[in-house]
Every structure is written in C-alpha cells, then in structure tokens.
Amino acid sequence: MSAAKSVAAAVSGSIDTAQTRDALEIFSEIAEHWGLSTDQQINLLGSPARSTFFKWKKEGGTLPADTQERLSHIYSIYKALEILLPDTSVADGWMKRSNRAFAGESALERALTGLSGVYEVRRYLDAQRG
C-alpha cells in the first residue's frame, strides 16, 4: 500500500494493523525530520504508554480516534510546510524556531501542549497557505 493511501486510511478512521504500521512509519519519518525525541513523539500521539507506542510501531494495531486525529493534523502540518517552505531544512527548522504567532514559543512547543496546540499550528499554517 502506498504511503498516500495509508495516510488517507489513517485520516478516515478506517485503519487496519498494516495501515497502522504504515501510518506510524510515516510519522516516524516526520519525527526524524523534526528531530523529535521518543518522549516528544509519544506526547504528540496523545501520550500512550511507552509500551503501547513501541507495540504500535512494531506490530500495528488499532489506534484510538484521538491518535488518528493527531496524526491527521501532523500530516497536514508537514504537508503545509512542504508547500510553504520547499527547502526541507528550512521547513524542519521552522518547527523549532520561536514564533510570535505562538507567543514566542516554537510551533513544536505549541504542538506539544496537547491536541489543541497541534490544531493551532495546523490552523496557522492553513491560514498562511490561503
């Protein structure tokens, strides 16, 4: 299955075990681009138990609706950055730079505050895209 289909399945909520692994593989690639620690990855996914996080990555499984929603926003953030900042290093660095739009926090710091923070970063980037 292609990465695009896995993302689409994850976003639609009709996700099976193999698609969970694919979706988390895509998330892992994004996390690597952004230089996220394991704890930050777990936080962005809604703070599942560490053992659950590693089980999902290894075996797949069913992702809770909250985690699927978070993944959807994270994929959208990543895609928006690809469009707005085509230079990958600039786009990846943007996540960690202080930003007035987030009261001086970086987009990553804001996203790590919870689902509302992830959504706020997505909404900001969607507005920048027009």
C-alpha positions as CSV (number, residue, x, y, z in Angstrom):
1,M,0.0,0.0,0.0
2,S,1.3,3.4,-0.8
3,A,2.1,6.0,1.8
4,A,-0.6,8.3,0.5
5,K,-3.2,5.5,0.9
6,S,-2.0,4.8,4.4
7,V,-2.3,8.4,5.4
8,A,-5.8,8.6,3.8
9,A,-6.9,5.5,5.7
10,A,-5.5,6.8,8.9
11,V,-7.3,10.1,8.4
12,S,-10.6,8.4,7.5
13,G,-10.5,6.3,10.6
14,S,-10.7,3.0,8.7
15,I,-7.3,1.8,9.6
16,D,-6.1,-1.8,10.0
17,T,-3.0,-3.3,11.6
18,A,-0.8,-2.9,8.5
19,Q,-2.0,0.6,7.9
20,T,-1.3,1.5,11.5
21,R,2.3,0.4,11.0
22,D,2.5,2.4,7.7
23,A,0.9,5.5,9.3
24,L,3.4,5.3,12.2
25,E,6.3,4.8,9.8
26,I,5.3,8.0,8.1
27,F,5.0,9.7,11.5
28,S,8.5,8.4,12.4
29,E,9.9,9.9,9.2
30,I,8.3,13.2,10.1
31,A,9.6,12.9,13.6
32,E,13.1,12.3,12.3
33,H,12.9,15.4,10.1
34,W,11.8,17.4,13.0
35,G,14.4,15.9,15.4
36,L,11.9,14.7,17.9
37,S,12.8,12.6,20.9
38,T,10.8,9.4,21.7
39,D,9.1,11.3,24.5
40,Q,8.1,14.1,22.2
41,Q,6.7,11.6,19.7
42,I,4.7,9.9,22.4
43,N,3.4,13.3,23.5
44,L,2.3,14.3,20.0
45,L,0.4,11.0,19.7
46,G,-1.6,11.7,22.9
47,S,0.7,10.2,25.5
48,P,0.0,6.5,25.1
49,A,2.0,4.2,27.4
50,R,5.6,3.7,26.1
51,S,5.0,0.0,25.7
52,T,1.9,0.8,23.6
53,F,3.8,3.2,21.4
54,F,6.5,0.7,20.7
55,K,3.9,-2.1,20.1
56,W,2.1,0.1,17.6
57,K,5.4,0.7,15.7
58,K,6.3,-2.9,15.7
59,E,3.0,-4.8,15.3
60,G,0.4,-2.2,14.3
61,G,-2.9,-2.4,16.0
62,T,-5.9,-0.2,16.4
63,L,-5.2,3.5,17.0
64,P,-7.6,5.4,19.2
65,A,-9.7,8.1,17.4
66,D,-7.7,10.8,19.3
67,T,-4.4,9.5,18.0
68,Q,-5.8,9.3,14.5
69,E,-6.9,12.9,14.7
70,R,-3.5,13.9,15.9
71,L,-1.8,12.1,13.1
72,S,-4.1,13.8,10.6
73,H,-3.1,17.2,11.9
74,I,0.6,16.3,12.0
75,Y,0.5,15.1,8.4
76,S,-1.3,18.3,7.4
77,I,1.3,20.4,9.2
78,Y,4.1,18.6,7.4
79,K,2.4,18.9,4.0
80,A,1.8,22.6,4.6
81,L,5.4,23.2,5.4
82,E,6.4,21.3,2.2
83,I,4.3,23.8,0.3
84,L,5.2,27.0,2.1
85,L,8.9,26.2,2.6
86,P,10.1,23.9,-0.1
87,D,13.6,23.7,1.3
88,T,13.3,20.8,3.7
89,S,15.9,22.1,6.2
90,V,14.2,25.4,6.4
91,A,10.8,23.7,6.9
92,D,12.1,21.4,9.5
93,G,13.9,24.2,11.3
94,W,10.7,26.3,11.3
95,M,9.1,23.8,13.7
96,K,11.7,24.6,16.4
97,R,12.1,28.4,15.9
98,S,10.5,30.9,18.2
99,N,7.4,32.3,16.5
100,R,5.4,35.5,17.5
101,A,2.2,33.7,16.3
102,F,2.6,31.3,19.2
103,A,3.6,33.9,21.9
104,G,7.3,33.3,21.3
105,E,7.0,29.5,21.5
106,S,8.1,27.4,18.6
107,A,5.4,25.5,16.7
108,L,6.8,22.3,18.2
109,E,6.5,23.7,21.7
110,R,2.9,24.7,21.0
111,A,2.1,21.4,19.4
112,L,3.5,19.6,22.5
113,T,0.9,21.3,24.7
114,G,-1.8,18.9,23.5
115,L,-4.3,18.4,20.8
116,S,-5.4,22.0,20.8
117,G,-1.8,23.1,20.3
118,V,-1.4,20.7,17.4
119,Y,-4.6,22.0,15.9
120,E,-3.5,25.6,16.4
121,V,-0.2,25.0,14.5
122,R,-2.2,23.4,11.7
123,R,-4.7,26.2,11.6
124,Y,-1.9,28.8,11.4
125,L,-0.2,27.1,8.5
126,D,-3.5,26.6,6.7
127,A,-4.1,30.3,7.0
128,Q,-0.6,31.1,5.7
129,R,-1.4,28.9,2.6
130,G,-4.5,30.9,2.0
